[in-house]
Amino acid sequence: MLWGVFSLQGLGPLVPLEGRVIAKQYKFVLSDHLYSMMKHFCNNFFQTLILHT
């Protein structure tokens, strides 16, 4: 099985997963691959949001 992610800013990694994926493995994939992509593409995203209070 393959896990991948994409956004308007670009493509993230394509990660091969073997066998059945349990929650612990999925958390590792998210923390290792999704977080690094978000840091790369969304570095200033939340700093540019206009908050309505």
WOUR-V553271 format. One record per residue. N is the residue number from 0. RES is the residue in one letter. PSI is psi in radians with two decimals (none if undefined). NEAR is the number of other ideal C-beta (glycine too) atoms within 10 Angstrom. D_LAST is the distance of its C-alpha to the last C-alpha in whole Angstrom. Layout:
<<N;RES;PSI;NEAR;D_LAST> <N;RES;PSI;NEAR;D_LAST>>
//
This chain:
<<0;M;2.64;9;44> <1;L;2.51;7;42> <2;W;2.37;17;38> <3;G;2.92;10;36> <4;V;2.57;17;32> <5;F;2.76;10;31> <6;S;-3.14;11;28> <7;L;-0.48;5;28> <8;Q;-0.29;12;28> <9;G;-3.00;10;32> <10;L;2.51;11;34> <11;G;-2.98;18;34> <12;P;2.71;13;37> <13;L;1.96;11;39> <14;V;2.10;15;40> <15;P;2.34;7;44> <16;L;2.36;12;43> <17;E;2.41;7;47> <18;G;-2.76;7;47> <19;R;2.36;7;45> <20;V;2.14;13;42> <21;I;2.98;8;40> <22;A;-0.71;7;37> <23;K;-0.77;7;38> <24;Q;-0.72;14;39> <25;Y;-0.68;12;36> <26;K;-0.70;10;34> <27;F;-0.78;12;36> <28;V;-0.80;15;36> <29;L;-0.84;12;32> <30;S;-0.60;10;32> <31;D;-0.68;11;34> <32;H;-0.76;17;34> <33;L;-0.74;15;30> <34;Y;-0.74;10;29> <35;S;-0.63;12;31> <36;M;-0.74;17;30> <37;M;-0.69;15;26> <38;K;-0.69;9;27> <39;H;-0.82;11;29> <40;F;-0.50;15;27> <41;C;0.55;12;23> <42;N;-0.79;9;24> <43;N;0.22;6;21> <44;F;-0.89;10;19> <45;F;-0.31;7;16> <46;Q;-0.31;7;16> <47;T;0.04;6;15> <48;L;2.44;7;12> <49;I;2.05;4;10> <50;L;2.35;4;6> <51;H;2.05;4;4> <52;T;none;2;0>>
//
